[in-house]
Amino acid sequence: MLARMTSEPEQQIGVGTPDAFQRLWTPHRMAYIQGENKPTGPGAGDGCPFCSIPEKSDEDGLILARGRHVYAVLNLYPYNGGHLMVVPFRHVADYTELDAAETVELAEFTKAAMVALRTASGAHGFNIGLNQGASAGAGIAAHLHQHVVPRWGGDTNFMPVVGHTKVLPQLLADTRRMLADAWPRA
């Protein structure tokens, strides 16, 4: 149950120096921070989550749509609600390693993701990109994945800047269902 909101700050004994800040605890983020479920090496058999996700049901893997060469999946650690990735089934690290059919389907799935996000959530814009290599920010550099991050006017606020916290209004399973239902069908 949520604590009663008051106009006076509540002193939080036992959690450090008392101050006027309320706390939004996000312990589930520790898995990401500590690198849980990261591959142990560059090979497909080294615990790559992008290789194992397609073996799961769409619901368990948070998969939105499957193609012949790529699939779309929600990001477990999203920047914004609806943040998804388009991932080739084949374990490749670099965009230049994609063959022609994979490149075309990656582009088509990116377009479909934009349509689904606009339909389901009214996204105003998008950040779309590939982080190539660990030095470029790829959390899992061994398996190519393209991010599609929906954006809305005014979606930045003090929480990420001051609190290092993103407030997501919906559970990932609910977001998956909403976007899968809005995914354009060929």
C-alpha positions, 0 to 999 in steps of 0.5 A: 500500500502506498504511504500517505502523502503529506505536505511535510517531509517524512523523516526516514530513520535508518536509511542514512542522513535524514533529508526532505527527499522521498525515495522511489526504490527500483531494486529490479534495476540492480540486475542491469547495474550488476550485469546479470544475464550478460554474455560471458563471451562473444559467441552465440553459445556464451549466454547471449540473451538475444539468442535465447529469447526467441526460444521462449514464448512471445509473452515470456520473451516479451517478443512483439513480432517475429519475422524470417530474419529478425524479431522485435522485443521490448527492452528489459531496461527501457529508457521510455515506456515502449522502448523496443529493439529489433534483433536479427536471429543470427548472432552477428555483432556488426551491422556490416555483417548482415546479409541483404535480406536481414538488412531489409527486414531490420529496416521493415521491422523498424518502420513497423515498430514506429507504426505500432508505437504511434498507434498504441501510444501516440508517440510524437518522435523516436530515437532510433539507433545501433550502438556498435561495440562496447565503447559506443555504448552497446550493453551486449556488443556481441549481438547486433540490436537496434533500439527504437525509443518512443518520445513525447513532447515533455517526456523528460523531467527531473526524475532521470536527472536528479533521481537517476530513475525512470518512471514507467507507467506500465508493466512490460507484459502489458506494454508487450500485449498493447504493442503486439496488438498494434503491430502492422500485419503484412 
